[in-house]
């Protein structure tokens, strides 16, 4: 895939827009309880992007420190969860796949934080899973 390929996305109401360049890889279904609580969903799918390849192009997202090591960015108007930065990987930003303009082009490659997975959830069971998250 072209490493300069541009990808765009944003919140539901259109107040916040972002873009990044690079391949669509390192995409994971996160099962942690924090993602569930802040999104209201049973799983959140993220793509990890080098921070230097990412930019907010419209609006300024609100931020929420969801833990001592994680800052989340969301639209203060519609509430859409857009991205996060974690101290575990400070040179990257994780972007929610659901907010991409074309999420259908970004299938998940793995599961993370599987120890928190809801026992009744069956999603992409053919993908590998990690009890926490392994960072390369």
Secondary structure, DSSP 8 states (H G I E B T S, - for coil): --TT-EEEEE-SSSS-EEEEES----EEEE--HHHHHHHSSS-EEEEEEEGGGEEEEES--EEEEEETTEEEEE-TTT--EEEEEEGGGTTEEEEEGGGBTTGGG----EEE-GGG--TT----TTSEE-SS----
